[in-house]
């Protein structure tokens, strides 16, 4: 009997053991199935998420890319979530038996309207191109020649375009930013070029924003090979930032006059022959007060020469940074006839001036008005020196202004850089787990 009982107990223990083993095995199978299922869902979410990220980035604005080489897509966080939900519904239907939660999207920090993002987008658009070669490789055309050739992008231009809409002005990237041009630094930068220096040596090291200006924007004298623009004087807008073409042109002309006046005054005082002429003339018309009169004559002469320089620049000609005697285009007789000089002389001095007029005419030779110099800086290069002197942040914001204004003018009346993005960031929730995805234009 004892033996029988022992056998029965052993059989019972084996049955219990087998039952426990089977249960454990079943649990392992169920667990492995769950883990495998989770791994499949994770793998599918990660694979689909990368595809959906690229799908969103692929919806870049083709006009922004073709006109300015900038890649960005229009949208907002709600639209991104809706797109992901749509993609998820299409991709998961009948394929992924999973419990999907709420999709999230966060585009903060990817706005094209953020200056750092815009600068990065410009750099990526010019990737693989050295700034100097880009500048030298993009042609610019004299505006009048372009008009005569029938260029449709600049035909029918309005002479004084203005922006009066306060909403448009308030939403410009540079809204509220003042001017930051240092005339003294421009003059010193110009002098540093020397007699035969090339402005491109300075421009090529300035950064992609200057190359962007050269490539895409026009000014009063030359145009790029880009599309039609709202403002005629875009370079002048970058320098002055006023919502009026005429105001920008006049303001820029005043700055250009001050620069040329200072450079011509420096050239005059570097010329011993002209200094001797000034001293002799001053002593003839104001004996005993020659120094003060010499200063008056020098400033008037430099001003007249600067006006002639501006005429040449606006005609597309070159003007030397610092001039030699044979590059001077105005004579002393024009200075003596100028109202600015005569009204500052007393009656006695004016009498002596008229009395010695023939003798004074012989003191200085006069260049013919038809002479055109073939060395120096043209209008573009003078303005680029001014642009280089600007605060970089202001220069970049004004570039952004022009892109926004032109996109409004060419394609979308409500275009706003802050509604375009250079990257995407979102989350997918599946089976209680969040999957994060983020990418940007490379």
Secondary structure, 3 states (H helix, E strand, C coil): CHHHHHHHHHHHHHHHHHHHHHHHHHHHHHHHHHHHHHHHHHHHHHHHHHHHHHHHHCCECHHHHHHHCCCCEECCHHHHHHHHHHHHHHHHCCCCCCCECCCEECCCCCECCCHHHHHHHHHHHCCCCCHHHHHHHCCCEEHHHHHHCCCCCCCCCCCCCECCCHHHHHCCCCCCCCCCCCHHHHHHHHHCCCCCCCCHHHHCCCCHHHHHHHHHCCCCCEECCCCCCCCCCHHHHHHHCCCEHHHHHHHHHHHHHHHHHHHHHHHHHHCHHHHHHHHHHHHHHCCCCHHHHHHHHHHHHHHHHHHHHHHHHHCCCCECCCCCHHHCCCCHHHHHHCHHHHCCCCHHHHHHHHHCHHHHHCCCCCCCCCCCCCCCECHHHHHHHHHHCCCHHHHHHHHHHHHHHHHHHHCCCCCCHHHEECEEEEEEEECCEEEEEEEECC
